[in-house]
Amino acid sequence: MSIINNINKAFDHRIRLGIMSILMVNEYADFKMLKELLDVTDGNLASHTKALEKVEYIKVEKQFIGRKPNTRYATTKLGEQEFKKHINALEKLINKQ
């Protein structure tokens, strides 16, 4: 199987790559934290988190902190596996040059 086959289209956007990178090193991150770290708009972040949720790479937990709604995200086991495969494929591609 070629290296290119392990490059995952779900991660081909810098925002999705950023979301997954943040979630791989943190147990979870809430919407506000992701928005600040990635410097994106609410709508932009929402569409990319939905895309990752749709393929079951992240899970979403909605709760209230005091009276404020809070949405937080975490990777799924599948998401972790697929992201690691993607990063390994990118590293192999880079090291071939």
Contacts in CASP RR format, 6 or more apart in sequence:
PFRMAT RR
TARGET T0000
AUTHOR 0000-0000-0000
METHOD contacts of the structure
MODEL  1
MSIINNINKAFDHRIRLGIMSILMVNEYADFKMLKELLDVTDGNLASHTK
ALEKVEYIKVEKQFIGRKPNTRYATTKLGEQEFKKHINALEKLINKQ
3 89 0 8 1.000
3 92 0 8 1.000
3 93 0 8 1.000
3 96 0 8 1.000
4 89 0 8 1.000
4 93 0 8 1.000
5 89 0 8 1.000
6 85 0 8 1.000
6 86 0 8 1.000
6 88 0 8 1.000
6 89 0 8 1.000
7 86 0 8 1.000
7 89 0 8 1.000
7 90 0 8 1.000
7 93 0 8 1.000
8 82 0 8 1.000
8 83 0 8 1.000
8 85 0 8 1.000
8 86 0 8 1.000
10 16 0 8 1.000
10 51 0 8 1.000
10 52 0 8 1.000
10 55 0 8 1.000
10 57 0 8 1.000
10 82 0 8 1.000
11 17 0 8 1.000
11 20 0 8 1.000
11 82 0 8 1.000
11 83 0 8 1.000
11 86 0 8 1.000
13 48 0 8 1.000
15 38 0 8 1.000
15 40 0 8 1.000
15 44 0 8 1.000
15 45 0 8 1.000
15 48 0 8 1.000
16 48 0 8 1.000
16 51 0 8 1.000
16 52 0 8 1.000
18 38 0 8 1.000
19 34 0 8 1.000
19 38 0 8 1.000
19 45 0 8 1.000
19 48 0 8 1.000
19 49 0 8 1.000
19 52 0 8 1.000
19 58 0 8 1.000
19 73 0 8 1.000
20 52 0 8 1.000
20 57 0 8 1.000
20 58 0 8 1.000
20 75 0 8 1.000
20 79 0 8 1.000
20 83 0 8 1.000
22 29 0 8 1.000
22 33 0 8 1.000
22 34 0 8 1.000
22 37 0 8 1.000
22 38 0 8 1.000
23 29 0 8 1.000
23 58 0 8 1.000
23 73 0 8 1.000
23 74 0 8 1.000
23 75 0 8 1.000
24 75 0 8 1.000
24 80 0 8 1.000
24 83 0 8 1.000
27 74 0 8 1.000
28 61 0 8 1.000
28 72 0 8 1.000
28 73 0 8 1.000
28 74 0 8 1.000
29 37 0 8 1.000
29 72 0 8 1.000
29 73 0 8 1.000
29 74 0 8 1.000
30 70 0 8 1.000
30 71 0 8 1.000
30 72 0 8 1.000
30 73 0 8 1.000
31 42 0 8 1.000
31 45 0 8 1.000
31 49 0 8 1.000
31 70 0 8 1.000
31 71 0 8 1.000
31 72 0 8 1.000
31 73 0 8 1.000
34 45 0 8 1.000
34 49 0 8 1.000
34 73 0 8 1.000
35 41 0 8 1.000
35 42 0 8 1.000
35 45 0 8 1.000
38 45 0 8 1.000
40 48 0 8 1.000
49 58 0 8 1.000
49 60 0 8 1.000
49 73 0 8 1.000
52 58 0 8 1.000
53 59 0 8 1.000
53 60 0 8 1.000
56 76 0 8 1.000
56 78 0 8 1.000
56 79 0 8 1.000
57 75 0 8 1.000
57 76 0 8 1.000
57 78 0 8 1.000
57 79 0 8 1.000
57 82 0 8 1.000
57 83 0 8 1.000
58 73 0 8 1.000
58 74 0 8 1.000
58 75 0 8 1.000
58 76 0 8 1.000
58 79 0 8 1.000
59 73 0 8 1.000
59 74 0 8 1.000
59 75 0 8 1.000
59 76 0 8 1.000
60 71 0 8 1.000
60 72 0 8 1.000
60 73 0 8 1.000
61 71 0 8 1.000
61 72 0 8 1.000
61 73 0 8 1.000
61 74 0 8 1.000
62 69 0 8 1.000
62 70 0 8 1.000
62 71 0 8 1.000
63 69 0 8 1.000
63 70 0 8 1.000
63 72 0 8 1.000
64 70 0 8 1.000
75 83 0 8 1.000
END
